[in-house]
Amino acid sequence: SSDIVHEDFDGECVILNLTLGTYYALSKTASKIVTCVLEGTRVEELATLSGEAFEPADVQAFLSELVRLDLIAPTPGASPQPVSASLRTEAQTWADQPTVEVFDDLADLILADPIHDTEASVGWPTIPAAEQNQKRAG
């Protein structure tokens, strides 16, 4: 969704839901898993990458949590991509569980941001017509 944006900060991914104003911090391992998912890696293949660090069920549970939070969604008919050899090697060093932390402490500020009031045909920021008329009358 265009309302879900993400950024990588030194190997850790932060995801922002612009509709809710909620943001999510992923552990380093979780960030790598999400990168693989976004590149089209099959979930079954991801679940076997970690070696001894965690169980395949942990990956399934983590991805199910992201689906529940509406941060990712299955893409039926997508062409699966293989995991690169370098990532396969790196995955053997993953030590932390794939986790997501949820934060809503800045939701009011994020939702008040005028970037939400954009319109491609008009530009940024867009002031609703009713508000413009009220300012002119006042």
C-alpha positions in Angstrom: 0.0 0.0 0.0 1.2 3.5 -0.6 0.2 4.3 3.0 3.0 1.9 4.2 6.6 3.3 3.9 9.8 1.9 5.1 13.4 2.9 5.6 16.6 1.1 6.5 18.7 2.6 9.3 22.0 0.9 9.7 20.6 -2.5 9.0 17.4 -2.0 11.0 14.1 -1.4 9.2 11.5 1.1 10.4 8.1 0.9 8.8 5.5 3.7 9.0 1.8 3.3 8.5 0.7 6.8 7.3 -3.0 6.1 7.8 -2.7 5.1 11.5 0.4 7.1 12.4 1.9 4.0 13.9 5.5 3.0 13.3 7.3 -0.3 13.7 10.9 -1.2 14.4 12.2 -4.5 13.2 15.2 -6.4 14.6 18.2 -6.8 12.3 17.2 -10.3 11.4 13.6 -9.3 10.8 14.8 -6.5 8.6 16.8 -9.0 6.4 13.7 -11.2 6.2 11.5 -8.4 5.1 14.1 -7.3 2.5 14.0 -10.9 1.1 10.2 -10.9 1.2 10.0 -7.6 -0.7 12.4 -9.1 -3.3 10.1 -12.1 -3.8 11.8 -14.8 -1.8 9.5 -17.8 -1.0 8.5 -17.9 2.7 9.4 -21.6 2.8 13.0 -20.8 1.7 13.3 -18.0 4.2 12.2 -20.3 7.0 15.2 -22.6 6.5 17.9 -19.9 6.3 18.7 -19.3 9.9 20.4 -22.6 10.8 20.4 -22.9 14.5 19.4 -19.3 15.4 15.7 -19.9 15.4 13.1 -22.3 14.2 11.3 -22.1 10.8 8.1 -21.6 12.8 9.6 -18.4 14.2 9.9 -17.0 10.7 6.3 -18.1 9.9 5.0 -16.5 13.1 6.9 -13.2 12.4 5.6 -13.0 8.9 2.1 -13.8 10.1 2.4 -10.9 12.5 3.4 -8.5 9.7 0.3 -9.7 7.7 -1.9 -9.2 10.8 -0.5 -5.6 11.2 -1.3 -5.0 7.4 2.4 -4.3 6.7 2.7 -7.0 4.1 0.3 -9.0 2.1 0.6 -12.2 0.0 1.0 -11.7 -3.7 -0.8 -14.5 -5.5 0.9 -15.5 -8.8 4.2 -13.8 -8.0 7.3 -15.4 -9.4 9.5 -16.5 -6.5 13.1 -15.4 -6.4 16.0 -17.5 -5.0 18.0 -16.3 -2.0 21.5 -15.0 -3.0 24.5 -17.1 -2.0 25.8 -14.1 0.1 22.6 -13.8 2.0 22.5 -17.6 2.6 26.0 -17.3 4.1 25.1 -14.2 6.1 21.9 -15.9 7.5 24.0 -18.5 9.3 25.3 -15.7 11.5 21.9 -14.3 12.5 21.6 -14.5 16.2 18.4 -12.5 17.1 14.9 -13.6 16.7 12.8 -11.8 14.0 10.7 -9.4 16.0 8.6 -6.3 15.4 8.0 -3.5 18.0 4.9 -1.3 17.6 4.9 2.4 18.5 2.0 4.8 18.4 3.5 7.6 20.6 3.9 9.9 17.7 0.6 9.0 15.9 -0.9 12.5 16.6 2.1 14.3 15.1 2.4 11.9 12.1 -1.3 12.2 11.3 -1.1 16.1 11.6 1.7 16.2 9.0 0.5 18.1 5.9 2.0 15.5 3.5 -1.3 13.7 3.9 -3.0 16.6 2.2 -1.5 16.2 -1.2 -3.2 16.0 -4.6 -1.2 15.2 -7.7 -3.2 17.6 -9.9 -3.0 20.6 -7.4 0.3 20.2 -5.7 1.4 20.2 -2.2 0.1 21.0 0.3 -3.6 21.1 -0.6 -6.0 23.1 1.5 -9.5 21.7 1.3 -11.9 23.9 -0.6 -14.2 24.4 2.4 -11.3 25.6 4.5 -10.1 28.0 1.7 -13.6 29.6 1.4 -13.7 29.9 5.2 -10.3 31.8 5.3 -11.5 34.1 2.5 -14.7 34.9 4.3 -13.0 35.5 7.6 
